[in-house]
Amino acid sequence: MKNLFLLVSPRIYGLKNSIFGTSSDIRRKAIMMVVVGLVFWGLMFILSTRMLIYFQSIEVIGDLLAHHLLSMIFLTFFSLLIFSNIITSLSNLYLSADLELCHSSPSDLKEVFLSRSIFTFIDSSWMVMIFGLPVIMAYAYVYRPESGFYLSLIHMGLAVSIVATGVGILFTMIIVSIFPAHRTRDIIMLLILFMIVALYLMFRLLRPERLVDPDAFFSIMQYLTALEAPDHPYMPTYWITETLWTFLKGSTAENNLFEIALLWSTAAAIVVINIWVAEGIYLKGFSKSQEARRRLGTRGILDLVIDCLKRPVGHDLASVMEKDIRHFFRDNTQWSQLILLAALVVVYLYNFSVLPLERSPIRLEFLQDVISFLNLGLAGFVLSAISVRFIFPAISSEGKSFWIIQSSPLSMERLLWGKFFIYIIPMLLLGEILIIVTNYLLNVTAFIMLLSSVTMFLEVFAIVAMGIGFGAIYPNFKYENIAQVPTGFGGLMYMIFSAIFIAVIIILEAGPVYILFTADLRGARIMWFQWFLIIVSFIMVLFIIAFTIYKSMNIGLRALNRYE
């Protein structure tokens, strides 16, 4: 194992250089990201603390709810870690550009595999561990446990992460060794199908609808029994939950030594099993991943769609648009996310279909319209999150070949608008589906249906324009993985300004909507100055949307023209 450190050292030196060897501009961006992260951390801590304090105020079932929530948190984190490790290990173990160099070095297979497993562990675990920490610290703040709680949290959290990494890597190795290389899409499809099924099973194991509806139970004992549903003694999350809960209740961990031993023995076992499996099938899977994919000679639906899109534009721009569309569907890490997106949309719509609005003391028609109006903001945030993943990297996707476009007759303005029109149609469809279907499920009034649909239609143009514009302001043409582009400073700035834009639109429309709601409820007549306020508010909404579209594209164009 003497070469293991040498294989890991490039990542260590890279991290060191990124901290100490960067320019002042990059340091400022890093400091800003840290500040934003700390603000988010603080908000999560405050919200979690308030919720736990509220739980403590509930007699009999307060601690049971807190215990159940802790179990849910660890089960969710564990599932997310497994899914993240599956995707990350596929890249680190099979698709990284430096793997050929590593395998041709004097290092043996075990050392290369372990170094890549360490990279997978770090890449997949750090964000979940950091952003999950404020919730766990809220428990420590409310229950004031002894120092053993923090020690157990550190070492058992590490063990749970190792188990999740081991499970994810093992699953990836088995799948890659089974499927031939030209069926990589099938691999990704199976991975995503596994994710969806596992998420559904996890959701049903938690049975969250029972927690918010005690009336569904015939007795208190049934309700208390339901609170213990997620406790599965063979899960690593159960072992860490029970150990930490022992400390939170003021006891020592002497009674949980068995759970600690189980967790660490499982972590050690999964590492050993993965090494054994890797010695048998890893090189076989890596060899398959280097094979060329088959080229289908027949024309498909994608070719017909591209032909239709190419007709209205010039040949130069059509070539770029065709390249982007084909690259999107050839890159499995890109198109496969559409399936996850579809699943999220289904869950999003399902949540609105099961809202118990009839139990609210507020008038049903009023409540339906209010929720529909607030959904306008929520759907906008969903579209912004999708945009930062797919639209923000649109300019950066040109990669190191961007200089070819710069030196071509194609102007930067036409390039930007070409990118814009590629994404505007699918984003419009998605935005209108989120709004119209939820409004139908809520059975809103015709006015709210019209207002929210038109507002979302116009908002989408601004959201897409901001994605293209910010992507041009903060391009990254030297990326290793296109999925890394939105995680930088530019992606953060886009999300912040997009959230501000959506909030401003909602605030401007809130006044007119409130006036119309109250007038309808009271049967009152709307005064002339109220009509004036309504008209001015809607004009300002149109102005802000138009200004956002123009300014985003204009600043992005100037940034690209200055790029060298």
N, C-alpha and C positions, 0 to 999 in steps of 0.2 A: 504493500500500500504506500510505498515511498513516493510515487508520482501523483498521489491523490491531491496533495497540496498544490503541486504545480498546475494541475488541471483546473483547480478552483481559483488559483491566484489571479488570473486575468480579471475575474469579476471583482475581487477584493481591491486590486489596484485601480480598476475603473471607478469603483465607488469612492475610493480615496481621492482620485483626481477630480471627480465631479464635485467633491466637497471643497477641496483646498486649491485645485488648479484651474478654477473657472474664472471667467471675467466678472467684473462688478455688475454688469447688466444681468447676467445669468444668476448671480447671487441675489440680486434684488427680486427677480422673479421667484426664486426658491423661497426667499423670506416671505413674500406675499402668499405663496401657496401654503407655507407653514401656518401663517396667520389665519388664513381661511379655514384650514384644517382644524386649528385650535378653536375657532369660533364654532364650527360644526360640532367638535368634540364637546365643547361647553354646553351647547344647546341640547345635545343628546343626554348629557349628564343631568341637566336640570329637569328635562322632561321625564327621564327615568326615575329620578329622585322623587318628583312630585307624585308620580304614579304609585311608587312603592309606599310612600307616606299615606296615600289614600287607601291602599290595600290594608295597611296596618290599622287604619281606623275602622275597618269592617270587622265586627266581632265574629268569632268562630272560623270563618272561612278566609280571613285576610291573609294569614300565613300560608294557607293552602294555595291561594291564588299566586302569591309571590313564589312559592316553591314550583308550582306548575309553570309559571312564566320563565323561571330560570331553566327548567328542563326544556321548554320550547326554544329558548335562546340557543342553548348548546346544540340541540338537535338541528336547528336551522343552520347554525354556523358549520356544523359537521357536514351537512349535506352540501352547502355552498363550497366548502373546501374540497370535497370529493369531485364535484363538477368542475371546479376551477383547475384542479390537478389533472383531470382527464384531458382537458384542452391544452393546458400548458405542457404536459409531458409529451403530447403528440408533437409539439414543436421542438422541445428541448432534446428529446431522444431520437427523433427521426428526421426533422426538417431543417435544423439549424445549419447555417452555411459552413461552420467550422468543424462539423462532425467528421468529415473526410480526413481532415488533418489530425484530429484526435485519434481516430481509428488506425491511422497509418503511423502513429508515434509508438515508441517502445512500451507505452502503458498497456497493461492487460485489460481485458474486457471488463473485469470487475471494477477497476479503478475508473474507467470511462463511465460506466453505468452509475456508479455511486456519485461521481462528480455531477452528472446530469440530474440525478435524483435530488441532490442538494440544491441545484439551481431551481428545479421544479418546486421544491419545498419552499424556498425563499420567495420566488415569484408569485406563488399561489396563496401564501399564508399571510404575508405582511399586512395587506390591506384589511383583511377580515379581522386579524388579531388587533390591529390598532383601532379600527373604528368600532369593534365590539367591546373594547376596553371601557369606554365611559358607562356602558350599561352595567357591567360587572362592578365597576367602582361605585356606582350608585347603590348597589347592594351593600358594599362595605361602608358607605357613608351612613346609610339608614340603620343597619344592624350593628355596626361597630364591632367587628370580630377581632380576634387576637391576630398576632403576626403570622401564625400558622396558616391562616386563610390565604395570605398573599404568597407565601412560599408554595403552598399547594396549587394555587392558581397558576403560578409560573411553570412548575415542573409538570403538572398534569395537563395544562394547556399545550405545552410542548409535545407531550406524549400523544394527545388527541390529534394534533396537527400531523405528527409522524404517521399515525394510523391512517388518516385521511389521504395523505400523500401516497402511502404504500398501496392503498386500495385503488386510487386513481391510476397509478403507474401500472399496477398489475392488470387492471381492466384494459388499459390502452395496449399493453404488450400482447395480450391474448387476441384482441380484435385485429391489430395490425398484422399479426402472424397468420391469421385465418384468411383475410381478404386479400386478393391480388391487388397490385399497385394501381392498375387502371380503374379499380372500383373504389377509389378513395372517397368518392361521394357517398357510397354506401356505408363506409366506415363512419363518416360524420353523421349521416342520417341515423345510424344505429346509436351513436353516442347521444344525439339529441333525443331520440325516442326513449332511451334509457333515462335521460334527465327528466323528461316530462312524466314518465311513469313513476319514477322515484319521488318527484315532487308531489304528484297526486297522492301516492301512498303516504308520504310524510304528512301531507295536509289532512288526510282522513284519519291518520293515527292521532293527530293533535285534536281533532274534532272541535274547532274553535267556536262553532255556532252554539254549542252547549254552554259555553262559558258566559255568553252574553244573553242567554235566555233561560234563566232558572225556571220559568213557568212551564218549560217543556218537560220538567221532571215531576213525578208524582209525589216525591218526598224529598226532604233535606238529605237523607242518606243517599238517595240516587244521585243528587247533585254533587255531594262530596265524593262519591265513588267516581263520577265522571271526571272530576278534577285530577284524578290519579291515572288517567288513561295513557299519557305518554310514557309512563315508567316501564321501561323494558330492560330487565336486569342483565341482558346479554349485550347491550349497546355500550360502547365507550362513553357516550354522553351521559348515560345513567351513572356510571362510576364516578365521573367528575362532579356531576350534580349532587349526588348524595354526600360526597366528601366535603364539598364546599358548603353545603347546607348544614352539615354538622357543625362547622365552625361558625356559621352565621347564627345558629341557635345557641351559641355559647359553650358547646361541648368541645372535646378534643377529638383528634382523628384516630385514636387508638382503635375504635370500633370499625374504622374504614381502612385499616391496613390491607385487608383482603382486596378491596376495590383498587387501591393504589398498586398493589402487586399485579392484579389482573391487567390494569391499563398498561403498565410498563412492560409486562411480559408479552402482551399483544403487540405493542409497538416494536419490540425486539424481534418477535416472531415474523411480523410482516416484512421487516427489512431482510431477514434471512431468507424467507420464502421468495421475495422478489429477486434476490441475488441468484438463487437456484434456478428460478424460471428464466431469468435473463441469460444465464449461461446456456440454456437450451434453445431459446427462441428469439432472443433480441437481435442477433446478427441476421437471422433469417428475415425478420421484419424490416430491419434497416436496409438490407439488400433490395427488398421489394419496393421500398419507398424511393429508391434511386432510379427505378425503371421509368421509361417514358410512358405516357398515357396514350391510349388508342385515339386515333382521329376518326370521327364518324364522318363519312363522306356524304351522307344524305342531308338535304336541307330540312330544317326543322322550324318550329314556331318562332324561335328566336331570330332566325334569318329573315322571316317575313316581317316581324316587328321592326327589325333594324332597317329593312328596305323602306318601310313606311315612314320612319323617322328621318331618313336621309333625304327624302324628296324635297321637303320645304327649305332645306339649308344648302349652302354651297358644298362643293366636294371636299374642301380643306377641313371645314368644321365637321362635316359628316364623318370623315375618317377618324377624328378624335372621339366623337360621340360613339361610333361603332366600337372603337378600341375600349372605351370605358365600359360599355354594356357587356361586351364579350368577356372582358377581364373580370367583371363582377361575377358572372355566372360560371367562370372557370375557376375562380378562387373559392375553394370550399369553405374557408373561414368567413367569407362574406355572405354568399347566398344562403348557407345553412342557417344563418341567424334569422332569416325570414321565417323559418318554421317556429323558432322561439318567439319571434315577434307576433306571429299569428296566435300562439298559445296565450301570450300575455294579453292580447286584445280580447280573446274569448273570456279570460278570467276577469278582465276589466269590465266587460259588458255584463257578465254573470253577477258581479257584485252589485250592480244597480238593479238587477232583476229580483234580488232577494232582500232589498231594503225593507224593513218593517215600518213603512211610513204610516200605515193605518193605526198604529199604536200611539202615534204622537198626539199630544193635546192641541197642537197647532192645526189650523184648517188645512185640509189635505191639498187643495188646489194651490194654496200659497206655498206650502212646503215643497211641493213638486217643482214649482217654478224656481224657487230659491236654489234648490239642489241642482237643477239644470243649469242655472246661471253660474253657480260656483264650479260646476263641471266644465264650463268653458275654460276656466283657468287651469284646472287639472289636466284636461286634454291638451292644452297648450304646452304645459310642462312635459307631458309625455312625448309630444312631437319634437320638442327641443332636445330631449334626451336621445331620441332616434336620430335627429338631425346631426347631433355632435358625433355620433358613431358613423353615419353613412355619408353625410353631406360635407361636414367640416374637412375631412381628409381628401375631398375631391381634387383640389389643386395639388396637394402633396402626392397624390397617387401617380402623378407623372414621373416622379422619382428623378433619377439622375439624367433621364432623357429630356428634362424640361428645356435644356438649352436648344434642343432641336426645334421645339415649338417657338422659342424666342427668335431663332434665326429664320423661321419660315415666314411666308407671306401672311399667315394667320395672325390677326391682331389680338392683343390681350383682351380687348373689350369683347370681341366675338367669342373668345375662349371662355370668358366668365359667363356670358349669357348662354352659351352652349351647355355648360355645366348646369346652369340654373334650370334650363328647360328639360334636362334629363330627369331631374328629381322632382320637379314641381307637380307633375301629374300623379305619380304614386303617393306623394305626400298629401295632395288634395283629396284623393280617394280615401286615404286612411283617416284624415282629419274629419271628413264628413261622415264617415262610418261611425267614428267614436261619438260624434255629436248627435246625428240623426237617430241612430239605434238607441242610444241612452235616453233621448227625449221620447222616443216611442215607448220604451219600457216604463218611463216615468209618467207617461200620459199627460204631457204638458200642454199648455194652451198654444194656439196657433201663433200668437205673437212671439212667445219665447222660442218656439221652433224656428220661426223665420229669423229672429234676431241672432240667435246663437249660430245658426247655419251660415248666415251671411258673414257674421263676425269671424267665425273660424275660417271661412273661405278666404277672407282678406288677410287674416293673421298668417296663414300658411305661406303666402307670398313673402311676407316680411321675415318669417322664420327661416325659410330657405335662402333668401337673400343674405341674411346675417350669417348663415352657415357658410355660404360661398365667400362672402366678404372677409369674415374672420379667418377662414382657411387661407385666403390670399395674403392677409396681413401677417399671419404666423405660419408660413409654410415650413415643411420639414421634408426636403427632398432626399435626405440621406438615411431614411428609416430602414430598419431591418424587418419590421413587421408593421403593416399598415394599421393594425389595431392599436399600436402604441402612439400614433399621432394624436388622437383626441385626448390622451391622458396628460398632455403637456400644458404649459401656461396658456397657450392660445385656446385650447378647449375649455379651460376653466373660465377665461374671460368671456368666451361665447356664452357659456351657461349663465354667468352672472348677468350679462346684458340682456340675454334672452328672457331671463326671469323678470328683470326690471321692465322690459317691454310688455310682457304679458300682464304684469301687475298694473302698469299704467293703463292699459286698455280696459281691464276689469274695473279699476277705480273710476275711470271716466264714464263707463256705461252703468255703474252702480247707481248713480244719482237718477238718471232717467228711468231706469228699471224700478227703483224704489217709488218714484212718483206715480208711475203707471200701476204698480201693484197696490199701493195704498188707495189710490183713486178707485180701483176696481173693487177692493174689499169694502170700502165705505160707501160706494155708490156716489162718490163726489165728482164734481166737475173740475176738470183741469184748467187752471187759470192761464192767462196769456203769458205771464212771465215764466210759468213752469214750462209751457211749450217752447219759449225762447231758450230756456236752459237745456231742454232736451235736444233741440236742434243744434245749439252750440256744442254740446257734448259729442254728438255724433259727427259733426264736422271736424272737431278736434281729433276724434278717433281716426277718421279718414286721412287727415293731414299727417298724423304721427305714423300711420302705416306707410303712406306714400313716402314720407321723409326717411323712414327707416330703410325702405327698399333702395331709394336713390343713394342715400349716404353710404350704406353698406357696400353696394356695388362700386360706387365711386372711389371710396377709400381703398377697397381691395384692388381696383384697377391701378390706382397710383402706386400702391405697394408693389404690385407685380412689375410695373414699368420701371421702378427704381431697382428691382432685384438684379444682382449681378452674380 
